[in-house]
Amino acid sequence: MVNSIGRRQYICFLLDGAPYGARPAFSMKTHTSEFDVAIVGLGPVGAVAANLAGAAGLRTIVVERGDQPYVMPRAIVFDAEIMRIFSSIGLAKEVAAATRALEGSIYLGADGKPIRAFRARPRSHELQWHPSNLFYQPELERILRNGLLRFPNVTVLREKEVVGVQKGDGSSELAVAAARTTPGPGSDARQIVRSKFVLACDGASSTVRKLLRIALEDIGFEERWLVLDALVNGALQWPTVYAVPEEVRSGRYSLMVCDPARPATLIPGVGRHRRWEYMVMEYEKDDDVLGETWLSQRLAQWVEPSDVEIVRSAVYRFRALIADRWREQNIFLLGDAAHQTPPFYGQGMCHGIRDAAQLMWRLCLVKDGAASVAALDSYQIERAPHVREIIAASVMAGAEVCKLDPAAARARDIEFRRVELERADRPGWPFPTLSRQFGTASLIPAQVACYCRKCCACLPRECCSDWMRFSRADSRSCPLNQ
Ligand SMILES: Cc1cc2nc3c(=O)[nH]c(=O)nc-3n(C[C@H](O)[C@H](O)[C@H](O)COP(=O)(O)OP(=O)(O)OC[C@H]3O[C@@H](n4cnc5c(N)ncnc54)[C@H](O)[C@@H]3O)c2cc1C
């Protein structure tokens, strides 16, 4: 539905199937404020974007529907590149204190014995960040939100939601209302936020993406998984039907149980936090598996009931989706608003944080007149191939893990063991405790190329502080290469 204020046309969102006009969209007490950057959503991606914008000295406003970080279990691991981004916003020390290294992941086959191992490469220097870091998402979000208190140039509006958007050449406008969860007087007051750039970090059901009518491409994966976070006292016990290697028992590796009867995952969190994930079968309803009896029966395999406290559980539909367009004039999609990745490589949030880092320096250059607005097109050109590559890898990994046909699962196991044997034949196999059969597949996701900003020559990542990154496939689209 379309409303108008003065000369501007606003696209208003339909919430709960009701035209937004049912609550007058812009007619009540409306006032306007102006910013360099307006960020919609204060999840991890919006919070990193806001810290980057704050550190860059941009006049920034964040609009967030909720008042607290999201409480359901979600991301649990991020990679070294994300830690470098936390470092760039001055929060690495605090984040590192809330994380611990994940050294690898072991897959068990249909026979309960190892079929595949991923290992994080050992750090070559103590100043290097760990390739894979375990964390607790609400704690990370708390650190990122607190980080914003350092910046007087960043304003955060909590319990407010964006309900309309108006694109413009030099600036765009957002219509902001009290979040629907906040009833009572004043909830119909409207605020117009005008900003040079708008960053839609409003998650998988992005309001802004829908308002702009940007379609999602479905890459073709959909499985329901139950995700359960628990606090555990003492050691876990190990089901005798599984040959669980020492790396998992000692809490250094995660475990993927590729049992066609019920694929499952166990991830060792920080401190007493442990994560279990179970594939939900087609014949099961969400409520069936969220019941206390079902959950307790599963956990009883791994831990004494008196030693475990279930913190939260949820059923998710893991999907692989990517938005057609990530930019519409000066409005950008980031994070889950732009793409959704099945979590088999723990990369969904990492993608979004990379989006924020790669967009922000472009915005700064354009704002300062050091680059033309054409440089903003390279945001999607750079990021999308990397995201696609990792989504494809996650979908492939997920398809192998989620095999429910016993014969297909056995064939997978034979193939995985063959590949591991091949890897083990290579020299320099450095891992002492797992059977030598298992090789050195890396947990680090595919990396993009680094280009020097001055000469655009391809660089090893660490050799130049003035680098920019493009996916190899699209290196010729580097705007500085034109
Ligand atoms: C089970 C599971 C495990 C995962 N594991 C990992 C992992 O290990 N590693 C990893 O990197 N990723 C992982 N992910 C993915 C990761 O959790 C998400 O990619 C990440 O949380 C997305 O962050 P975001 O900031 O883009 O969106 P969100 O976290 O969804 O934040 C969006 C924010 O926008 C706000 N909002 C929405 N609409 C509006 C509006 N109209 N106005 C104002 N505010 C609005 C919401 O309130 C919310 O705070 C996992 C996901 C799941 C489900």
The ligand as an SDF file (V2000), in Angstrom:
LIG
                    3D

 53 58  0  0  0  0  0  0  0  0999 V2000
   20.4990  -23.3290   14.4910 C   0  0  0  0  0  0  0  0  0  0  0  0
   21.3630  -22.2960   13.8700 C   0  0  0  0  0  0  0  0  0  0  0  0
   22.7280  -22.3760   14.0180 C   0  0  0  0  0  0  0  0  0  0  0  0
   23.5490  -21.4150   13.4550 C   0  0  0  0  0  0  0  0  0  0  0  0
   24.8950  -21.5200   13.6140 N   0  0  0  0  0  0  0  0  0  0  0  0
   25.6910  -20.5840   13.0900 C   0  0  0  0  0  0  0  0  0  0  0  0
   27.0830  -20.6100   13.3560 C   0  0  0  0  0  0  0  0  0  0  0  0
   27.5850  -21.4550   14.0960 O   0  0  0  0  0  0  0  0  0  0  0  0
   27.8630  -19.6390   12.7930 N   0  0  0  0  0  0  0  0  0  0  0  0
   27.3370  -18.6460   12.0090 C   0  0  0  0  0  0  0  0  0  0  0  0
   28.1010  -17.8080   11.5110 O   0  0  0  0  0  0  0  0  0  0  0  0
   26.0070  -18.5740   11.7750 N   0  0  0  0  0  0  0  0  0  0  0  0
   25.1640  -19.4960   12.3050 C   0  0  0  0  0  0  0  0  0  0  0  0
   23.8260  -19.4030   12.1300 N   0  0  0  0  0  0  0  0  0  0  0  0
   23.2650  -18.2650   11.3770 C   0  0  0  0  0  0  0  0  0  0  0  0
   23.1620  -17.0040   12.2460 C   0  0  0  0  0  0  0  0  0  0  0  0
   22.5310  -17.2630   13.4670 O   0  0  0  0  0  0  0  0  0  0  0  0
   22.4270  -15.9280   11.4850 C   0  0  0  0  0  0  0  0  0  0  0  0
   22.9690  -15.8280   10.1850 O   0  0  0  0  0  0  0  0  0  0  0  0
   22.5770  -14.5680   12.1610 C   0  0  0  0  0  0  0  0  0  0  0  0
   22.0330  -14.5860   13.4520 O   0  0  0  0  0  0  0  0  0  0  0  0
   21.8610  -13.5010   11.3170 C   0  0  0  0  0  0  0  0  0  0  0  0
   22.1380  -12.2640   11.8690 O   0  0  0  0  0  0  0  0  0  0  0  0
   21.3880  -10.9640   11.3230 P   0  0  0  0  0  0  0  0  0  0  0  0
   21.8780   -9.8480   12.1860 O   0  0  0  0  0  0  0  0  0  0  0  0
   21.5030  -10.8780    9.8450 O   0  0  0  0  0  0  0  0  0  0  0  0
   19.8320  -11.2410   11.6020 O   0  0  0  0  0  0  0  0  0  0  0  0
   19.0730  -11.4330   12.9890 P   0  0  0  0  0  0  0  0  0  0  0  0
   19.9730  -11.9900   14.0270 O   0  0  0  0  0  0  0  0  0  0  0  0
   17.8280  -12.1730   12.6720 O   0  0  0  0  0  0  0  0  0  0  0  0
   18.7190   -9.9460   13.4470 O   0  0  0  0  0  0  0  0  0  0  0  0
   17.7260   -9.2050   12.7920 C   0  0  0  0  0  0  0  0  0  0  0  0
   17.2780   -8.0900   13.7590 C   0  0  0  0  0  0  0  0  0  0  0  0
   16.4120   -7.2090   13.0600 O   0  0  0  0  0  0  0  0  0  0  0  0
   15.3180   -6.8690   13.8950 C   0  0  0  0  0  0  0  0  0  0  0  0
   14.2100   -6.4840   13.0130 N   0  0  0  0  0  0  0  0  0  0  0  0
   13.5300   -7.2640   12.1450 C   0  0  0  0  0  0  0  0  0  0  0  0
   12.6310   -6.5290   11.4650 N   0  0  0  0  0  0  0  0  0  0  0  0
   12.7390   -5.2640   11.9080 C   0  0  0  0  0  0  0  0  0  0  0  0
   12.0700   -4.0330   11.5850 C   0  0  0  0  0  0  0  0  0  0  0  0
   11.1080   -3.9760   10.6560 N   0  0  0  0  0  0  0  0  0  0  0  0
   12.4310   -2.9070   12.2320 N   0  0  0  0  0  0  0  0  0  0  0  0
   13.4110   -2.9420   13.1830 C   0  0  0  0  0  0  0  0  0  0  0  0
   14.0600   -4.0680   13.5390 N   0  0  0  0  0  0  0  0  0  0  0  0
   13.7420   -5.2170   12.8910 C   0  0  0  0  0  0  0  0  0  0  0  0
   15.0640   -8.1230   14.7060 C   0  0  0  0  0  0  0  0  0  0  0  0
   14.3780   -7.8270   15.9210 O   0  0  0  0  0  0  0  0  0  0  0  0
   16.4950   -8.6350   14.9450 C   0  0  0  0  0  0  0  0  0  0  0  0
   17.0510   -8.1420   16.1270 O   0  0  0  0  0  0  0  0  0  0  0  0
   22.9770  -20.3540   12.7030 C   0  0  0  0  0  0  0  0  0  0  0  0
   21.5930  -20.2610   12.5480 C   0  0  0  0  0  0  0  0  0  0  0  0
   20.7970  -21.2190   13.1350 C   0  0  0  0  0  0  0  0  0  0  0  0
   19.3110  -21.0930   12.9850 C   0  0  0  0  0  0  0  0  0  0  0  0
  1  2  1  0
  2  3  1  0
  2 52  2  0
  3  4  2  0
  4  5  1  0
  4 50  1  0
  5  6  2  0
  6  7  1  0
  6 13  1  0
  7  8  2  0
  7  9  1  0
  9 10  1  0
 10 11  2  0
 10 12  1  0
 12 13  2  0
 13 14  1  0
 14 15  1  0
 14 50  1  0
 15 16  1  0
 16 17  1  0
 16 18  1  0
 18 19  1  0
 18 20  1  0
 20 21  1  0
 20 22  1  0
 22 23  1  0
 23 24  1  0
 24 25  2  0
 24 26  1  0
 24 27  1  0
 27 28  1  0
 28 29  2  0
 28 30  1  0
 28 31  1  0
 31 32  1  0
 32 33  1  0
 33 34  1  0
 33 48  1  0
 34 35  1  0
 35 36  1  0
 35 46  1  0
 36 37  1  0
 36 45  1  0
 37 38  2  0
 38 39  1  0
 39 40  1  0
 39 45  2  0
 40 41  1  0
 40 42  2  0
 42 43  1  0
 43 44  2  0
 44 45  1  0
 46 47  1  0
 46 48  1  0
 48 49  1  0
 50 51  2  0
 51 52  1  0
 52 53  1  0
M  END
$$$$
